[in-house]
Structures are given as structure tokens and as C-alpha cells.
Amino acid sequence: MKKAIVLFCLVLSLLSFGYSANAVISPYLGYHYMDQTRDLNNAWEIGAYYTDQLSDRLFLDYNLGLALSSIKSSSEGKLLLAGGINALYNIANFDRITPYVLAGLGGDIGYQSRIGLNLGLGVKIKISNYFEPRLEVKNIYYGNTLGNDTVYQIILTWPIVNNKLEEAFKKTGKVEKLDMQIKFDSGEAIVKDDYTITLLDYAEFLMFHPEVKLLIKGYTDNVGEAEANQLLSEQRAQAIANVLINKYGISNARITAQGFGEEDPVAANDTAEGRAMNRRIEASTL
């Protein structure tokens, strides 16, 4: 039991120091229904998730928790170390509800240790701009002879300040030409809901540094008319600024949006890859 607690604390400590730019660390509370073939009673489970955003809709989830169970045949208490790794995919984005599916590996160790295939469903519920809990159910399949467990969880989520942004600012006291990693549909200037966490990173950075002002720069490739590209770059930069101002309450006096059209390419426009790199949004501090 002591080894399980030490391992649990060690992994959580490593996760807290190893987050990436779009990561969140979230505590959770769950209830673990054991398969009837196991000599274990159902158990409450507590722990934490580390979630990293890989793309607009795809996330990688790690979780580690402690489940307090007991042996059916003897009533002896057992502390289990539960955990897993899952790919999580947002099915759709509604106003305040985001359903998702997940798949991966999970299980527990400590008594009759088992590892199996995770399959599950969940929903993110947006309570406010800074609090988006998740409700989740997953089935852990151990095989034909070992059966399966079912786990219900509530996951309390808050974002971490953008790591790249914070690190750049700490080094020099300013940020220059940082790619915001926000993409638009062709010819459009609508910010997708998929970038909620990314933009919240920038909003929280500005909240942590009230003295800082931000310049948002929009760029395009060289496809189409130069005047149209100039206008599109301005609209996209302003769309990002509007989210920070209207959704996250950042003062408009601290946000400047400018479009530069086809200017200052970072790659050659004669390849699809180069044009994709040039269609970008950059952030700089003022």
C-alpha cells in the first residue's frame, strides 16, 4: 500500500512539471464497478488527469488514481492504484456541451491486478470561461475470461497558463512573433470553438501580467488578390482579438489587431506546405 501511495505522488509530481503548452491537469472523483469475477468490492476512486491537446479535436489523456476497495471473501481493505492512457476525440461542439469518445488502455494494480482495453463516452459541460467539468463513463475490457469493469467519473478541469508564452516572456520580458497555432477554414475569419483552450491560455497570460499589451498579427499566403488577402488577414486578427475581449474580458485597450496580408512569409509559397505555414496568426507583446 505504501509503495502504491509513493508511486501515485511521484507520477503526479512528474506530470505537474512536465506539462505542454495546451495541457490541463484535472482532479477527478469516480466510482469503480468491479466485474463479478473479481474478489473485490466496488470502490470509490480519486485521482488526477493530465490531458494534452494534439489537434483541434484530438486529445491524449493520462490518469492516475487511488481506489479504496475490500476483498469480498475476507472484508480486508485494499488500496488499488488505478490508471490509464486514452485518446479522446470531440464529436461535436455545441454552445456549452461537447460530447466525446475515448479509447485506450487502463486497469489497476494492488490485488488481482488487471490491464485491459478502455472504451468510453463523455461530455464536457461549460459552466464558465474558466471551468469546464467532464462527465465520463468507460468500460475496461479484460478479455473473455476476466470480464470487464465499468468506471463513472466526474473530472474538474482548469487550464494551465500557456507554457511557451510564459517561458518566452520570462526569458526576455517580451514575446515576439509567436505562432498562435490557430487555423482558419479557407477564405473564412471565424474562430473555431476547438481553440477554446489555446485562447484561454493567452487570456490567462494577460490576466497574470496586467501590464502587458498584446499585438495580434494576421498573415496569408499569396493565393488570390493581394487586396483580398490583406482584408482577410485583418479580419482574422480582429476575430482573435474579439474572442479575447468579448469572451474572456480582456480590455480592448490591451489588444491590437493588425493584418499584413502576404507580407513577411516564413516559407516559400510555391508548395502547399509552405503556403500552409504562411497562413498564420502571430502574437507579440507591446
C-alpha positions in Angstrom: 0.0 0.0 0.0 2.8 2.4 0.9 4.5 1.7 -2.4 1.3 2.5 -4.3 0.9 5.8 -2.5 4.6 6.8 -3.1 4.2 5.9 -6.9 1.0 7.9 -7.1 2.6 11.0 -5.6 5.7 10.6 -7.8 3.8 10.4 -11.0 1.6 13.4 -10.1 4.7 15.4 -9.3 6.3 14.5 -12.7 3.1 15.4 -14.5 2.9 18.8 -12.8 6.4 19.7 -14.0 6.0 18.2 -17.5 3.0 19.9 -19.0 3.0 21.2 -22.5 1.5 24.4 -24.0 -2.0 23.1 -24.3 -2.2 20.8 -21.3 -4.6 20.7 -18.4 -4.3 18.9 -15.1 -7.7 17.9 -13.5 -8.7 16.1 -10.3 -11.4 13.5 -10.6 -13.8 11.5 -8.5 -15.1 8.2 -9.7 -16.9 5.1 -8.8 -15.4 1.7 -9.9 -17.8 -1.2 -10.5 -15.7 -4.4 -10.3 -16.5 -7.4 -12.6 -18.3 -10.1 -10.7 -15.4 -12.5 -11.4 -13.1 -10.3 -9.2 -12.8 -11.0 -5.5 -13.1 -7.2 -4.9 -16.0 -4.9 -3.9 -16.9 -1.8 -5.8 -14.8 1.2 -4.9 -14.7 5.0 -4.8 -11.7 6.4 -6.8 -9.9 9.7 -6.6 -7.0 10.9 -8.7 -5.9 13.3 -11.4 -5.9 13.6 -15.2 -3.2 15.1 -17.4 -4.7 16.0 -20.8 -2.7 17.2 -23.8 -4.3 18.7 -26.9 -2.9 17.2 -30.0 -5.1 18.8 -32.6 -8.4 20.7 -32.9 -10.5 17.8 -31.7 -8.0 15.1 -30.6 -6.6 14.9 -27.0 -4.3 12.5 -25.1 -5.5 11.6 -21.6 -3.4 10.1 -18.8 -5.0 9.4 -15.4 -3.7 8.1 -12.1 -5.8 7.4 -9.1 -6.4 5.5 -5.8 -9.4 3.2 -5.4 -10.3 2.1 -1.9 -11.8 -1.4 -2.2 -12.1 -4.5 0.0 -11.8 -8.3 -0.6 -15.2 -10.0 -0.8 -14.0 -13.2 0.8 -12.3 -11.6 3.8 -13.5 -8.0 4.0 -9.9 -6.9 4.2 -9.4 -3.4 2.8 -7.3 -3.0 -0.3 -5.9 0.3 -1.8 -5.6 -0.1 -5.6 -3.5 2.1 -7.9 -5.7 2.8 -10.9 -4.6 4.4 -14.1 -4.8 4.6 -17.9 -3.9 6.3 -21.1 -6.6 7.2 -23.7 -7.1 9.0 -27.0 -10.1 11.4 -26.6 -12.0 12.8 -29.6 -14.5 15.6 -29.5 -17.5 14.5 -31.6 -19.0 18.0 -31.9 -19.0 21.4 -30.3 -22.3 22.9 -29.2 -22.9 26.1 -27.2 -22.0 24.7 -23.8 -21.9 20.9 -24.4 -19.1 18.9 -26.1 -19.6 15.2 -26.4 -16.6 13.0 -26.9 -15.5 9.3 -27.3 -12.4 7.7 -25.9 -10.3 4.6 -26.4 -7.1 3.3 -24.8 -5.7 1.1 -22.0 -6.5 1.1 -18.3 -6.7 -1.0 -15.2 -5.5 -1.3 -11.6 -2.8 -2.9 -9.6 -2.6 -3.9 -5.9 -4.8 -7.0 -5.8 -5.8 -9.2 -8.8 -4.1 -6.7 -11.0 -5.6 -6.2 -14.4 -4.9 -4.1 -17.5 -7.4 -4.0 -20.4 -8.9 -2.1 -23.3 -10.8 1.2 -22.4 -13.8 2.3 -24.4 -16.0 5.2 -23.2 -18.1 8.2 -23.7 -18.1 11.6 -22.1 -19.4 15.1 -22.2 -17.7 18.4 -21.4 -20.0 20.9 -19.8 -19.0 24.6 -20.0 -20.1 26.3 -16.7 -18.0 29.4 -17.3 -15.0 30.5 -19.3 -12.7 29.1 -16.6 -14.5 25.9 -15.5 -15.5 23.0 -17.8 -16.1 19.8 -15.9 -16.4 16.4 -17.7 -18.8 13.6 -17.0 -17.4 10.3 -18.3 -18.2 6.5 -18.3 -15.8 3.9 -19.6 -15.7 0.2 -19.8 -12.4 -1.7 -19.2 -12.5 -5.0 -21.0 -10.0 -7.6 -19.7 -10.9 -10.4 -22.0 -13.4 -13.2 -22.3 -12.4 -15.0 -19.1 -11.6 -11.9 -16.9 -14.7 -9.9 -17.8 -14.9 -6.1 -17.6 -15.1 -3.2 -15.1 -17.1 0.0 -15.5 -16.0 3.3 -14.2 -18.1 6.5 -13.8 -16.2 9.8 -13.2 -16.6 13.5 -12.8 -13.5 15.4 -13.9 -12.9 19.0 -12.8 -10.9 20.8 -15.4 -8.9 24.1 -15.4 -6.3 25.1 -18.0 -2.6 25.8 -17.3 -1.0 29.1 -18.4 0.5 28.7 -21.9 4.0 27.2 -21.3 5.6 28.6 -24.5 4.2 32.0 -24.0 5.2 32.2 -20.3 8.7 30.8 -20.9 9.4 33.3 -23.7 8.2 36.2 -21.6 10.2 35.1 -18.6 13.4 34.9 -20.6 13.3 38.4 -22.2 10.3 40.2 -20.7 8.7 40.2 -24.1 7.2 37.9 -26.7 7.9 38.3 -30.4 6.3 36.6 -33.4 4.9 33.6 -31.5 2.8 31.4 -33.8 -0.6 31.0 -32.0 -1.2 27.7 -33.8 -4.7 28.8 -34.8 -6.0 27.8 -38.2 -9.0 29.1 -40.2 -11.1 27.4 -43.0 -10.1 28.7 -46.5 -11.4 32.2 -47.1 -13.0 32.4 -43.6 -12.3 34.5 -40.5 -14.4 32.5 -38.0 -12.6 31.3 -34.9 -13.5 27.6 -34.2 -14.6 26.5 -30.8 -11.8 23.9 -30.9 -9.3 26.7 -30.0 -11.0 27.5 -26.6 -8.1 26.1 -24.6 -5.5 27.8 -26.8 -7.1 31.2 -26.5 -7.8 30.7 -22.8 -4.0 30.2 -22.4 -3.4 33.7 -23.9 -6.2 35.2 -21.8 -4.8 33.8 -18.6 -1.3 35.0 -19.5 -2.7 38.5 -19.9 -4.6 38.2 -16.5 -1.3 37.1 -14.8 0.5 40.1 -16.4 -1.9 43.1 -16.3 0.9 45.4 -17.5 1.3 43.6 -20.8 -0.4 44.5 -24.1 -0.7 42.1 -27.0 -0.3 42.7 -30.7 -2.1 40.0 -32.9 -0.8 39.8 -36.5 -2.6 38.1 -39.3 -0.9 36.7 -42.4 -2.0 34.9 -45.6 -0.3 33.0 -48.4 -0.1 34.6 -51.9 -3.0 32.8 -53.5 -5.7 35.2 -54.7 -5.7 39.0 -55.0 -3.3 40.9 -52.7 -6.1 43.3 -51.6 -8.4 40.5 -50.7 -5.7 38.7 -48.7 -4.9 42.0 -46.9 -8.5 42.3 -45.8 -8.8 38.6 -44.8 -5.6 38.9 -42.7 -7.1 41.9 -40.9 -10.4 40.1 -40.3 -8.7 37.0 -38.9 -6.5 39.0 -36.5 -9.6 41.0 -35.3 -11.6 37.8 -34.8 -8.9 36.5 -32.4 -8.9 39.9 -30.6 -12.7 39.8 -30.3 -12.6 36.4 -28.6 -10.1 37.7 -26.0 -12.1 40.9 -25.4 -15.7 39.7 -25.6 -15.3 36.1 -24.3 -12.6 36.4 -21.7 -13.0 40.1 -20.6 -9.6 41.4 -21.6 -9.7 45.2 -22.0 -9.7 46.3 -25.7 -7.0 48.8 -24.7 -4.6 45.9 -24.3 -5.3 44.2 -27.6 -4.2 45.4 -31.0 -5.1 43.5 -34.2 -3.3 44.1 -37.5 -3.3 42.3 -40.8 -0.3 42.0 -43.1 -1.7 40.0 -46.0 1.1 38.3 -48.0 3.9 40.2 -46.3 6.8 38.5 -44.4 6.4 34.9 -45.5 8.1 32.3 -43.3 8.3 29.8 -46.1 8.2 29.6 -49.9 4.7 30.0 -51.4 5.5 27.5 -54.2 4.5 24.4 -52.2 1.3 23.5 -50.3 3.3 23.1 -47.1 4.9 26.5 -47.4 1.6 28.2 -48.1 0.1 26.5 -45.0 3.0 27.8 -42.9 2.4 31.4 -44.2 -1.3 31.3 -43.3 -0.8 32.1 -39.7 -1.6 34.2 -36.6 1.3 35.6 -34.6 1.3 37.2 -31.2 3.8 39.8 -29.9 3.8 41.8 -26.6 3.9 45.6 -26.8 
